[in-house]
């Protein structure tokens, strides 16, 4: 937890220096998951885009699920919500899709409610 709090306010250049080496050079899933969370809570304006790019390049289901959570806590809530709706609609992996739906349900946002109404009407 200390690591997450320490890194969460860092700028983009610091994120590149410290997060990406952990992401690409470690083989431990937990380190990847902690990294995704740290990026998610980061105040970096590019954090959401970074999470989206990482999601596209990952095949590990558990890491993808952690990326979905990281998106859900991102400060750019409008774009994060749209991305979660996109994942809930289009993601092929049912477990990852369930994760996106779960976190959408936690938002209480009217767009999420509209998504659920549409989903339930099918």
N, C-alpha and C positions, 0 to 999 in steps of 0.2 A: 504494500500500500504506500509506503514511503516513496518508492520509486515513481509511482503514478503521480502522486501529489507534487513531487519534485519536478517532473517533466511537464505537467499539464499546462503551465503558463509559458512555455518556451516558444520562441519564434520559429519560423520556417527553416532557417539555416541550422538551428540547433536540432530541430526534428530530423532533418536529413542526416546530420552527423551522428545522432544517438539512436534514433528509432530504426532506420533502415539497416544498419549493420546487424542489429538484433534480429530483425525480420528475416533477412536473407542468409545469414551465416549460422544461425543456430538450427539445430535439428529438433529441439525440444518444443513440442506443441504449446506448452504453457507459456513459454517466453513469447511466442507469436501472439497468443491470446492476450497477455498483459500488454504487449505492444499495441495491439489493435484498440484496446480500451484507452490507453494513453493517448493515442491519436484521436480517438473519438471525443474525449473530454478536452483536448487541446483547444486553445483559443486561436489557433492558426486558421486563417481564412481558407486555406487549401485543404484542411483536414478531411472534409467530406469527400472531396474529389480524390484524395489519396485513398480513402477507404473504398470508394467505388472502384478505383483502378486495381487495388489489391484484391477485391472480391472477384473481379474478372480473371485474375491470374491464378487463383487458388483452386485446387481440386479437393482439398481435405474438407469434409463436411463439418467437422467440429470447428475448424478455423473459420469457415464461412458463417457458421452460426454465431461465433463471437464477433465477426465483422458486422453482422446484422445488429447485434446489441450495440456495438460501438456507434453505428449509424444512428440508432435510436436515442443516444445520449448526446449527439453532436449539437453544438450551439446553433447551427444553421437549421433550425427546426422546420422551416417551410420546405426547403429542398430535401431535407432528410425524410420528411413525411412523404413527399412525392416518390422518393426512391424506394421507401418501404412499400408503398402501394404498388409500385412497379414490380418489386420482387414478389409480393404476395400474389400478383396477377400472372407473372411470366416465369418465375423460377421453376425449373424442372425438378429439382430435388425437393421432395415433399417435406422432409424434415426441416430444411432451410426455409421453405415457404411457410411452414407452421410457425417458425420463429419470427418471421416478418409479420405474420398475422397477429401473433401474441403481442409484439411490441407496438403494433398499430393500435391494438385494443387498449394499451396503457396510456395512449396520448390524450384521449377524450376530445380530440379535434373533430370538428364537423366534417372535414373531408374523409377522415377515417370512418365516421359513422355512415356517411354516404357510401363509402366502399363496402361496408358490411351489409348495408341494406341491399345494394346491388348483388353482392355475393349470395345473400340468403334468398333473393328472388329468382335465382337461376335454378 
